[in-house]
Amino acid sequence: MILVTLVAAAALPAIFILLYVYKKDRTEPEPMRLLIKLILMGFLATVFAVITELLGEMVLAYIPFASEDSMNFWNYLLVVGLSEELFKYILMRRVTWKNEDFNCTYDGVVYAVFTSLGFAILENVFYIIDGGLATAIVRAVTAIPGHASFGVFMGVFYAIAKKQKTRGNHVSSRLFECFAIVLPVLAHGIYDYSTTLDHVWVFILFIILMFIFAGLMIRIMSGRDTVIASSIPAPEKEPVEETPTVTLPDDGPTSTAGRVIIEPARPDASRKLTNYRTGADKK
């Protein structure tokens, strides 16, 4: 029973954020099977990151840093931040980059946040089993929204990269893919490093600004969601049905003999409304 309570405490804060991000996708909500797969990719990224972080710390132990503070900075930036965000990105990209459901810019934010919070849920379970409910409360207002913020930053540039690729701008696409990795790594590294400083206000100020900025990015990307045009086939035009050709008899000066009358079939007024932005059927 205690274990169930701890797991629930680890997962619930992330679930609330996931629901919020999902409901902001008003253009074309993503299929649940894909979102669940992304959460599982986040779990897998946690396992990979643990291994690389252990190896990275072993390597850093042999480097003569000027101070412990300097070692902490590079450890959190190049070992922790890079390992976690890079694996999130690689696994997310593998699942979504060529997926036909990746057809709007806000989709990138959804994918990255779901992957990031999948990572955060499993990581949270490990921390809370060791530290208890007190740890759960602290991480609910720091680490969980922190990972969500890293996901937002990743998703914004990931979506831009996808859009550039569909327009044939391959160099620009690669550049934005780099941004999709570098910016979350920097934010993650600074977040972790600031927890080691003597001045706790630096950490508090940083996370408040980061959370506000991430929230604004969600609102902007959701409100200005646009179609990644080439990823959605143009809707097919319905053929116009025509009545058989009719030739009227000659019955006087006003005769219409020889005239061909073609009457288009009456359009179906009850035609199903498709997605108002994409023109594609709902998923």
C-alpha positions in Angstrom: 0.0 0.0 0.0 2.8 2.4 0.8 4.5 1.6 -2.4 1.3 2.3 -4.4 1.0 5.7 -2.6 4.6 6.6 -3.4 4.2 5.7 -7.1 0.9 7.7 -7.3 2.7 10.7 -5.7 5.4 10.4 -8.3 3.1 10.2 -11.2 0.1 12.4 -10.5 1.8 15.8 -10.8 3.1 14.8 -14.2 -0.3 13.5 -15.3 -1.9 16.8 -14.5 0.6 18.6 -16.7 0.2 16.0 -19.5 -3.5 16.6 -19.5 -3.1 20.3 -19.7 -0.7 20.1 -22.6 -2.9 17.6 -24.4 -6.0 19.7 -24.0 -4.2 22.7 -25.5 -3.9 20.8 -28.8 -7.2 22.2 -30.3 -6.3 21.7 -33.9 -5.9 18.0 -34.1 -5.4 16.0 -30.9 -2.8 13.2 -31.1 -3.8 9.6 -31.0 -3.5 8.0 -27.5 -1.5 5.1 -28.7 1.3 7.4 -29.9 1.3 9.4 -26.6 1.5 6.3 -24.5 4.4 5.1 -26.7 6.2 8.4 -26.1 5.8 8.1 -22.3 7.4 4.6 -22.6 10.2 6.2 -24.6 10.7 8.5 -21.7 11.0 5.5 -19.4 13.6 4.0 -21.7 15.5 7.3 -21.8 15.8 7.2 -18.0 17.5 3.8 -18.1 19.9 4.9 -20.8 20.7 8.2 -19.0 21.5 6.4 -15.7 24.1 4.3 -17.5 25.7 7.2 -19.3 25.7 9.4 -16.2 27.5 6.7 -14.2 30.1 6.4 -17.0 30.4 10.2 -17.3 31.0 10.7 -13.6 33.8 8.1 -13.7 35.5 10.1 -16.5 35.1 13.4 -14.7 36.7 11.9 -11.6 40.0 11.8 -13.6 39.9 15.4 -14.7 41.7 17.9 -12.4 39.1 20.6 -12.0 40.0 23.9 -10.3 37.3 23.5 -7.7 34.3 21.4 -6.7 32.0 24.1 -7.9 33.6 23.9 -11.4 33.3 20.2 -11.4 29.6 20.4 -10.5 28.9 22.8 -13.3 30.4 20.6 -16.0 28.9 17.5 -14.5 25.4 18.9 -14.5 25.8 20.4 -18.0 27.7 17.8 -20.0 26.9 14.6 -18.1 23.5 14.9 -16.6 21.9 17.5 -18.8 23.3 16.2 -22.1 22.6 12.6 -21.3 19.0 13.0 -20.3 18.0 15.5 -22.9 19.8 13.8 -25.8 18.2 10.4 -25.1 14.8 12.0 -24.8 15.3 13.7 -28.2 16.7 10.6 -29.9 13.9 8.3 -28.8 11.2 10.9 -29.4 12.5 11.6 -32.9 12.7 7.9 -33.8 9.0 7.5 -33.0 7.6 10.8 -34.4 9.7 12.3 -37.1 8.3 10.3 -40.0 4.9 9.7 -38.3 1.9 10.9 -40.4 0.4 12.3 -37.2 3.2 14.9 -37.0 1.3 17.4 -39.1 1.0 20.5 -37.0 3.6 22.7 -35.2 2.0 22.2 -31.7 2.5 18.5 -32.1 6.2 19.0 -31.5 5.5 20.4 -28.1 3.1 17.6 -27.2 5.6 14.9 -28.2 8.5 16.5 -26.3 6.5 17.1 -23.2 5.1 13.6 -23.1 8.6 12.1 -23.6 10.1 14.4 -21.0 7.4 13.6 -18.4 7.6 9.9 -19.1 11.3 10.3 -18.1 10.3 12.4 -15.1 7.7 9.9 -13.8 10.2 7.0 -13.7 12.9 9.2 -12.3 10.5 10.5 -9.7 9.6 7.0 -8.6 13.3 6.2 -7.8 13.7 9.5 -5.8 10.4 9.1 -3.9 11.0 5.5 -2.9 14.3 6.6 -1.4 13.2 9.9 0.1 9.4 9.4 0.8 6.5 11.8 0.5 8.5 14.8 1.6 10.6 14.3 -1.6 7.4 13.9 -3.6 6.1 17.3 -2.5 9.3 19.1 -3.3 9.7 17.4 -6.7 6.0 18.1 -7.6 6.7 21.8 -7.7 10.3 21.7 -9.0 11.5 18.7 -11.0 8.2 17.7 -12.6 7.4 21.1 -14.1 11.2 21.5 -14.7 11.2 18.5 -17.1 8.0 19.7 -18.7 9.7 23.1 -19.4 12.7 21.3 -20.9 10.2 19.4 -23.1 8.5 22.6 -24.2 11.8 24.2 -25.3 12.7 21.0 -27.1 9.3 20.7 -28.8 9.2 24.3 -30.1 12.4 23.9 -32.1 11.7 20.3 -33.0 8.5 21.5 -34.7 10.3 24.3 -36.6 12.9 21.8 -37.7 10.2 19.5 -39.1 8.5 22.4 -40.9 11.8 23.5 -42.5 12.4 19.9 -43.6 9.1 19.7 -45.4 9.9 22.9 -47.2 13.1 21.5 -48.5 15.3 23.6 -46.2 17.5 20.7 -45.0 20.4 22.8 -43.5 17.9 25.0 -41.6 16.1 21.9 -40.4 19.4 20.5 -39.0 20.2 23.8 -37.3 16.8 23.9 -35.5 17.3 20.2 -34.5 20.5 21.3 -32.8 18.6 24.1 -31.0 16.1 21.5 -29.9 18.9 19.7 -28.1 21.2 22.5 -27.0 18.5 24.7 -25.3 17.0 22.0 -23.1 20.6 20.9 -22.2 21.5 24.4 -21.1 18.3 24.9 -19.1 18.7 21.5 -17.5 22.3 22.0 -16.6 21.7 25.5 -15.1 18.6 24.1 -13.2 20.7 21.3 -11.6 23.7 23.5 -11.0 21.7 26.2 -9.3 20.5 23.7 -6.6 24.2 23.4 -5.5 24.6 27.1 -4.9 24.6 28.6 -1.4 22.0 31.2 -2.4 18.7 29.4 -2.7 17.0 32.5 -4.2 19.0 32.0 -7.4 17.4 28.6 -7.9 13.9 29.9 -7.0 14.2 32.8 -9.4 15.5 30.7 -12.2 12.7 28.1 -12.0 10.0 30.8 -11.7 11.2 32.5 -14.8 11.7 29.2 -16.6 8.2 28.0 -15.7 6.6 31.3 -16.8 8.5 31.3 -20.1 7.5 27.7 -20.8 3.9 28.4 -20.0 3.9 31.4 -22.5 5.5 29.2 -25.2 2.7 26.6 -24.7 0.0 29.3 -25.1 1.7 30.8 -28.1 2.3 27.5 -29.9 -1.2 26.4 -29.2 -2.8 29.6 -30.2 -0.8 29.9 -33.4 -0.7 26.3 -34.3 -0.1 25.9 -38.0 -0.2 23.0 -40.4 3.1 21.5 -41.6 1.7 21.6 -45.1 3.5 18.9 -46.9 2.8 16.3 -44.2 -0.9 16.4 -44.9 -2.2 15.4 -48.3 -4.5 17.9 -49.9 -8.2 16.8 -49.5 -9.6 15.2 -52.5 -12.3 17.0 -54.4 -15.6 15.2 -54.6 -16.6 14.5 -58.2 -19.6 16.3 -59.4 -22.3 13.9 -60.3 -24.2 14.8 -63.5 -27.6 13.8 -64.7 -27.9 12.0 -68.1 -27.9 14.2 -71.2 -31.4 15.2 -72.2 -32.4 16.5 -75.7 -35.7 18.3 -75.7 -38.1 18.0 -78.7 -38.7 20.9 -81.2 -42.0 22.5 -80.2 -42.0 26.0 -81.7 -40.0 29.2 -82.0 -38.7 29.0 -78.5 -37.7 25.4 -78.9 -34.7 24.2 -77.0 -34.2 21.3 -79.5 -30.6 20.2 -79.7 -29.7 22.0 -76.4 -28.0 19.9 -73.8 -29.1 20.3 -70.3 -26.7 19.1 -67.5 -27.9 19.4 -64.0 -25.3 18.9 -61.3 -26.4 16.6 -58.5 -27.6 18.3 -55.4 -24.8 18.6 -52.9 -25.2 16.7 -49.6 -25.9 19.3 -47.0 -25.1 16.9 -44.3 -21.5 16.4 -45.3 -19.3 15.6 -42.3 -17.3 18.6 -41.2 -13.5 17.9 -41.3 -10.8 19.6 -39.3 -11.2 23.3 -39.8 -7.5 24.0 -40.3 -6.1 20.9 -41.9 -8.9 19.9 -44.1 -8.2 16.3 -43.1 -10.5 13.9 -41.3 -10.1 13.8 -37.5 -7.9 11.2 -36.1 
